[in-house]
Amino acid sequence: MGVAVLATVAASRTGTATDPVAFNSGYALALVFSAAVFVLAAAVAAVVLPRRVASGGDGRPTRPSGTHGRVPA
């Protein structure tokens, strides 16, 4: 996630205030926002990504079809 997105989220909470409490509140919101995006990305990755490599029954990964025993260059 870009720093620009987090800075925008923080600035939306801070507004035009310049006191440290306002900055702290803005940065806290940006941190919560980035943590939520991270959790969402982890959940999507857990669902979408394959869990294991297909094997040929002996525990070794299988070769892609069409290689016929040759190692692609």
ABEGO torsion letter per residue (X at the ends): XBAAAAAAAAAAAAEABABAAAAAAAAAAAAAAAAAAAAAAAAAAAAABBABBBBAGAGBBBBBBGAGGBBBX
